[in-house]
Amino acid sequence: MTQRQVTRLADIAALAGVTTATVSRALSGHAQISPATRQKVLAIAADHGFRINQTARNLRLGRTQAIGVVIPLGHPSAQGVSDPFYTALIGQLMEGLALRGHAMLLSSGAPEDAGWLESLALSGRVDGIIVLCQSDQDARLREVARTYRPLVVWGEASAGYCCVGTDNHAGGRLATEHLLAAGRRRIAYAGMTDIPELAARHAGYLAALADAGIAPGPQIGVPLSFDADRAPLTQGLAGHLAGPQAIDGVVAASDVIAMGVIRALAENGRSVPGDVAVVGYDDVSLAAHVLPALTTVRQDLEQAAAIMLDLMFRRIDGEEPGSLQLAPQLVRRQSA
């Protein structure tokens, strides 16, 4: 077969020894095609100068080759788009989409507009939508998922839509049990409980204490959007650092909060982990570089992004895969 004859998918399929459908999926970066098969097909296509008319293909399939990634910022403790957890997860998703030949349309939701998600779903600008964090939009997500199938949400498990996330209850328990095993008995929880993920982490913290027969410590209501203004946290901790009921451990709802707690403890004259041990949640890249290095509950964002994209493209192709929950992992460092 000469190069001039390789003008159809069937020609590539014959050379590769696979079906035409496999060639089509390989050239479009479909997640179900193995890397070895995809590389074989791409190499044959390149050797014979084969090129897909991508514009015609998209028009024929009704595809945009773009995926919407949205962060709804509706709850009071909302993380900003610049939060290190989001930047890491977005980076993983962007790399995965690039490998599949897709672009990312990144936006923050405006939950005060009741139709924020429907507008994007019906815009014709994206082939599917990934929502990062349920925020206070669980009801909206359920409603849209009834008719819009290529929707995947990062967050706490929900029966109303396809959801990927870490087992937050297990993660909160894991952090608390680590402090208990280290002999800590007056353990505070730092963070809000106003969204499903945080509520589950707090419930895991309470469950671990109950199993150990220990009363919960104080809850220090720090929002996930905690920033450089440490004064409220410093003042909030001060009342729990003196007397026989002084706290000796803190489970934080995120690494950003945990870092703020460590700084606030230092400002109150307390050492970490000598006086108070601190465990974070997420294992963002900065966690290993603060002093002391942060013990934390890791969410595997590389695995999470790969799973979300796999579920997304399967849904685009008409499948109905369900939700999936990842196991949290305790990363031991110096803070606890």
C-alpha positions as a printed NumPy array, in Angstrom:
array([[  0.   ,   0.   ,   0.   ],
       [  1.535,   3.34 ,  -1.034],
       [  1.321,   6.555,   0.903],
       [ -1.088,   8.023,  -1.644],
       [ -3.569,   5.248,  -0.87 ],
       [ -3.696,   6.063,   2.855],
       [ -6.556,   8.524,   2.732],
       [ -9.099,   6.726,   4.906],
       [ -9.338,   5.386,   8.431],
       [ -9.801,   1.915,   6.921],
       [ -6.334,   2.158,   5.339],
       [ -4.73 ,   2.937,   8.693],
       [ -6.742,   0.127,  10.308],
       [ -5.461,  -2.381,   7.751],
       [ -1.854,  -1.384,   8.358],
       [ -2.257,  -1.443,  12.15 ],
       [ -4.257,  -4.668,  12.262],
       [ -7.098,  -3.097,  14.211],
       [-10.664,  -2.006,  13.487],
       [-11.627,   1.316,  11.94 ],
       [-13.405,   2.229,  15.183],
       [-10.164,   1.664,  17.107],
       [ -8.27 ,   3.926,  14.709],
       [-10.897,   6.642,  15.108],
       [-10.733,   6.437,  18.898],
       [ -6.923,   6.349,  18.914],
       [ -6.643,   9.448,  16.731],
       [ -9.13 ,  11.326,  18.925],
       [ -7.354,  10.392,  22.16 ],
       [-10.123,   8.191,  23.529],
       [ -9.379,   7.03 ,  27.075],
       [-10.33 ,   3.402,  26.387],
       [ -7.535,   2.907,  23.84 ],
       [ -4.284,   1.638,  25.339],
       [ -1.201,   3.887,  25.033],
       [  0.592,   1.2  ,  22.988],
       [ -2.229,   0.936,  20.442],
       [ -2.597,   4.692,  20.235],
       [  1.138,   5.166,  19.619],
       [  1.102,   2.477,  16.934],
       [ -1.807,   4.105,  15.103],
       [ -0.293,   7.592,  15.413],
       [  3.06 ,   6.372,  14.099],
       [  1.469,   4.746,  11.044],
       [ -0.616,   7.851,  10.377],
       [  2.449,  10.083,  10.628],
       [  4.573,   7.819,   8.384],
       [  1.923,   7.988,   5.652],
       [  1.092,  11.671,   5.987],
       [ -2.445,  10.973,   7.145],
       [ -4.287,  13.939,   8.654],
       [ -7.806,  14.188,  10.057],
       [ -9.888,  17.137,   8.939],
       [-10.619,  18.08 ,  12.546],
       [-13.083,  20.828,  11.706],
       [-15.169,  18.524,   9.535],
       [-14.965,  15.783,  12.142],
       [-16.17 ,  18.077,  14.926],
       [-19.055,  19.313,  12.808],
       [-20.029,  15.751,  11.904],
       [-19.939,  14.576,  15.531],
       [-21.321,  17.779,  17.007],
       [-18.183,  18.157,  19.141],
       [-16.193,  21.192,  20.232],
       [-13.062,  19.38 ,  21.488],
       [-13.346,  21.413,  24.697],
       [-14.318,  20.512,  28.258],
       [-15.663,  23.039,  30.721],
       [-14.053,  23.069,  34.177],
       [-16.057,  25.145,  36.636],
       [-15.471,  26.163,  40.258],
       [-18.69 ,  27.325,  41.952],
       [-17.942,  29.931,  44.609],
       [-21.224,  30.068,  46.461],
       [-20.5  ,  29.08 ,  50.058],
       [-19.037,  31.447,  52.669],
       [-15.862,  29.377,  53.121],
       [-15.189,  29.133,  49.38 ],
       [-11.671,  28.528,  48.114],
       [-10.494,  30.935,  45.466],
       [ -9.417,  29.691,  42.056],
       [ -5.816,  30.501,  43.07 ],
       [ -5.955,  28.087,  46.024],
       [ -3.009,  25.629,  45.712],
       [ -5.373,  22.643,  45.819],
       [ -7.343,  23.913,  42.825],
       [ -4.278,  24.949,  40.834],
       [ -2.801,  21.455,  41.258],
       [ -6.029,  19.693,  40.249],
       [ -6.62 ,  22.034,  37.318],
       [ -3.049,  21.422,  36.133],
       [ -3.584,  17.661,  36.17 ],
       [ -6.86 ,  18.   ,  34.251],
       [ -5.278,  20.327,  31.689],
       [ -2.45 ,  17.892,  31.008],
       [ -4.896,  15.007,  30.621],
       [ -7.08 ,  16.972,  28.231],
       [ -4.077,  18.015,  26.145],
       [ -3.114,  14.36 ,  25.701],
       [ -6.62 ,  13.744,  24.361],
       [ -6.474,  16.711,  22.002],
       [ -9.018,  18.731,  23.981],
       [ -8.943,  22.262,  25.302],
       [-10.107,  23.413,  28.732],
       [-12.657,  26.177,  29.238],
       [-12.024,  27.278,  32.836],
       [-14.516,  29.451,  34.687],
       [-15.858,  30.167,  38.149],
       [-19.568,  29.659,  38.64 ],
       [-21.857,  32.467,  39.732],
       [-24.338,  30.678,  41.999],
       [-26.365,  33.842,  42.543],
       [-27.49 ,  33.209,  38.956],
       [-29.746,  30.141,  39.241],
       [-29.01 ,  29.153,  35.637],
       [-25.198,  29.333,  35.773],
       [-24.683,  25.631,  35.075],
       [-27.531,  25.204,  32.582],
       [-26.193,  28.136,  30.573],
       [-22.838,  26.452,  30.083],
       [-24.406,  23.05 ,  29.387],
       [-26.621,  24.516,  26.654],
       [-24.064,  26.939,  25.229],
       [-22.618,  24.548,  22.654],
       [-19.123,  25.619,  23.73 ],
       [-18.123,  22.401,  25.504],
       [-18.588,  18.654,  25.101],
       [-18.83 ,  18.064,  28.844],
       [-18.468,  19.756,  32.218],
       [-16.332,  18.996,  35.269],
       [-17.382,  20.84 ,  38.426],
       [-14.693,  21.197,  41.1  ],
       [-16.396,  21.241,  44.515],
       [-20.102,  21.019,  45.194],
       [-20.054,  24.282,  47.142],
       [-23.67 ,  24.915,  48.191],
       [-24.915,  23.834,  44.763],
       [-25.859,  20.19 ,  45.392],
       [-29.514,  20.741,  44.447],
       [-28.531,  22.563,  41.25 ],
       [-26.099,  19.801,  40.284],
       [-28.772,  17.16 ,  40.807],
       [-31.259,  19.076,  38.672],
       [-28.862,  19.611,  35.747],
       [-27.603,  16.   ,  35.886],
       [-31.13 ,  14.735,  35.205],
       [-30.909,  15.856,  31.581],
       [-27.221,  16.682,  30.988],
       [-25.27 ,  13.433,  31.058],
       [-21.611,  14.458,  30.447],
       [-21.302,  15.986,  33.931],
       [-18.674,  14.887,  36.476],
       [-18.301,  16.503,  39.904],
       [-15.35 ,  16.513,  42.3  ],
       [-16.598,  16.289,  45.873],
       [-18.364,  14.155,  48.437],
       [-20.262,  11.113,  47.15 ],
       [-23.78 ,  11.95 ,  45.948],
       [-26.535,   9.756,  44.565],
       [-27.732,  12.512,  42.241],
       [-24.812,  12.784,  39.808],
       [-21.496,  11.24 ,  38.806],
       [-19.046,  12.19 ,  41.532],
       [-15.35 ,  11.538,  42.147],
       [-13.664,  12.314,  45.448],
       [-11.655,  11.081,  48.373],
       [-13.427,   9.289,  51.222],
       [-13.527,  12.404,  53.38 ],
       [-15.043,  10.671,  56.401],
       [-12.169,   8.163,  56.364],
       [ -9.706,  11.016,  55.88 ],
       [-10.981,  12.945,  58.9  ],
       [-10.853,   9.762,  60.94 ],
       [ -7.325,   8.987,  59.726],
       [ -6.015,  12.409,  60.776],
       [ -7.637,  12.184,  64.204],
       [ -6.513,   8.619,  64.875],
       [ -2.94 ,   9.638,  64.086],
       [ -3.064,  12.33 ,  66.767],
       [ -4.685,   9.934,  69.231],
       [ -1.97 ,   7.335,  68.585],
       [  0.621,  10.018,  69.371],
       [ -0.968,  10.552,  72.793],
       [ -2.928,  13.719,  72.019],
       [ -6.215,  13.923,  73.881],
       [ -7.516,  17.487,  73.541],
       [ -7.887,  17.755,  69.795],
       [ -9.515,  20.736,  68.108],
       [-10.976,  20.869,  64.6  ],
       [-10.086,  23.906,  62.466],
       [-12.428,  24.576,  59.552],
       [-16.046,  25.091,  58.567],
       [-18.562,  22.314,  57.929],
       [-20.774,  24.127,  55.438],
       [-20.099,  21.995,  52.346],
       [-20.373,  18.204,  51.919],
       [-16.618,  17.478,  51.822],
       [-15.893,  19.445,  54.992],
       [-18.909,  18.061,  56.8  ],
       [-17.686,  14.519,  56.081],
       [-14.156,  15.3  ,  57.326],
       [-15.584,  16.738,  60.535],
       [-17.827,  13.684,  60.965],
       [-14.77 ,  11.415,  60.621],
       [-12.983,  13.465,  63.293],
       [-15.963,  13.115,  65.651],
       [-16.249,   9.372,  64.973],
       [-12.582,   8.725,  65.804],
       [-12.884,  10.633,  69.085],
       [-16.095,   8.824,  70.   ],
       [-14.47 ,   5.439,  69.364],
       [-11.621,   6.446,  71.673],
       [-14.051,   7.621,  74.361],
       [-12.783,  11.19 ,  74.16 ],
       [-14.933,  14.307,  74.019],
       [-14.567,  16.539,  70.945],
       [-12.346,  19.559,  71.266],
       [-13.365,  23.048,  70.188],
       [-14.24 ,  23.79 ,  66.58 ],
       [-12.313,  26.78 ,  65.255],
       [-14.403,  28.11 ,  62.386],
       [-11.769,  29.053,  59.837],
       [-12.968,  29.3  ,  56.189],
       [-11.149,  27.445,  53.442],
       [-10.392,  30.824,  51.88 ],
       [ -8.193,  31.658,  54.908],
       [ -5.631,  34.192,  53.747],
       [ -2.753,  36.284,  55.072],
       [ -4.896,  37.985,  57.722],
       [ -4.11 ,  35.668,  60.611],
       [ -5.484,  37.89 ,  63.379],
       [ -8.879,  36.124,  63.757],
       [ -7.214,  32.711,  63.888],
       [ -4.517,  33.875,  66.312],
       [ -7.17 ,  35.325,  68.595],
       [ -9.434,  32.285,  68.186],
       [ -6.682,  29.903,  69.241],
       [ -5.566,  31.996,  72.216],
       [ -8.528,  31.005,  74.365],
       [ -7.822,  27.288,  73.854],
       [ -4.11 ,  27.301,  74.749],
       [ -4.218,  27.91 ,  78.497],
       [ -5.314,  25.943,  81.549],
       [ -5.959,  22.23 ,  82.057],
       [ -8.141,  22.035,  78.927],
       [ -5.513,  23.516,  76.604],
       [ -5.581,  21.809,  73.213],
       [ -2.642,  19.583,  72.261],
       [ -3.697,  18.7  ,  68.715],
       [ -5.472,  20.189,  65.701],
       [ -7.136,  18.472,  62.748],
       [ -7.383,  21.058,  59.967],
       [ -9.885,  20.905,  57.102],
       [ -7.186,  21.798,  54.563],
       [ -3.443,  22.318,  54.292],
       [ -3.904,  26.064,  53.866],
       [ -5.769,  26.17 ,  57.168],
       [ -3.157,  23.928,  58.815],
       [ -0.368,  26.284,  57.732],
       [ -2.299,  29.204,  59.179],
       [ -2.782,  27.293,  62.43 ],
       [  0.964,  26.605,  62.712],
       [  1.754,  30.291,  62.218],
       [ -0.95 ,  31.362,  64.679],
       [  0.358,  28.914,  67.291],
       [  3.838,  30.408,  66.92 ],
       [  2.363,  33.867,  67.416],
       [  0.827,  32.567,  70.645],
       [  4.179,  31.229,  71.829],
       [  3.401,  27.557,  71.157],
       [  5.639,  25.084,  69.349],
       [  4.589,  22.474,  66.761],
       [  4.536,  19.589,  67.409],
       [  5.944,  20.026,  70.938],
       [  2.955,  21.842,  72.416],
       [  0.364,  21.241,  69.704],
       [  0.491,  18.695,  66.888],
       [ -1.184,  19.681,  63.594],
       [ -2.515,  17.54 ,  60.736],
       [ -3.675,  19.071,  57.449],
       [ -5.718,  17.777,  54.514],
       [ -4.898,  17.647,  50.763],
       [ -1.07 ,  17.361,  50.63 ],
       [ -0.574,  20.377,  48.379],
       [  2.97 ,  20.92 ,  47.105],
       [  3.759,  23.508,  49.809],
       [  2.97 ,  21.049,  52.611],
       [  6.419,  19.43 ,  52.424],
       [  8.231,  22.778,  52.438],
       [  6.76 ,  24.68 ,  55.387],
       [  8.459,  24.543,  58.793],
       [  7.739,  22.175,  60.344],
       [  6.848,  20.085,  57.301],
       [  3.151,  19.315,  57.412],
       [  1.702,  15.922,  58.296],
       [ -1.416,  15.686,  56.172],
       [ -4.062,  13.521,  54.54 ],
       [ -3.191,  13.122,  50.876],
       [ -5.669,  13.285,  48.033],
       [ -4.1  ,  11.716,  44.934],
       [ -4.911,  14.431,  42.416],
       [ -3.102,  12.764,  39.515],
       [ -5.254,   9.668,  39.942],
       [ -8.351,  11.773,  40.587],
       [ -7.903,  13.796,  37.392],
       [ -7.338,  10.647,  35.31 ],
       [-10.504,   9.063,  36.709],
       [-12.614,  12.187,  36.179],
       [-11.49 ,  12.452,  32.568],
       [-12.095,   8.758,  31.935],
       [-15.625,   9.015,  33.327],
       [-16.211,  12.227,  31.374],
       [-15.247,  10.793,  27.986],
       [-17.192,   7.622,  28.627],
       [-20.24 ,   9.769,  29.358],
       [-19.661,  11.806,  26.2  ],
       [-19.717,   8.504,  24.312],
       [-23.109,   7.634,  25.802],
       [-22.088,   5.382,  28.686],
       [-23.425,   5.834,  32.229],
       [-20.499,   5.119,  34.591],
       [-21.185,   5.698,  38.269],
       [-19.362,   7.596,  40.984],
       [-16.011,   6.558,  42.412],
       [-14.419,   7.226,  45.791],
       [-10.643,   7.23 ,  46.382],
       [ -8.905,   6.124,  49.566],
       [ -7.115,   8.86 ,  51.555],
       [ -3.499,   8.384,  52.594],
       [ -1.784,   9.773,  55.692],
       [  1.549,  11.425,  54.909],
       [  3.697,  11.635,  58.056],
       [  6.026,  14.604,  58.372],
       [  7.203,  16.77 ,  61.279],
       [  4.086,  18.676,  62.396],
       [  2.449,  15.657,  64.083]])
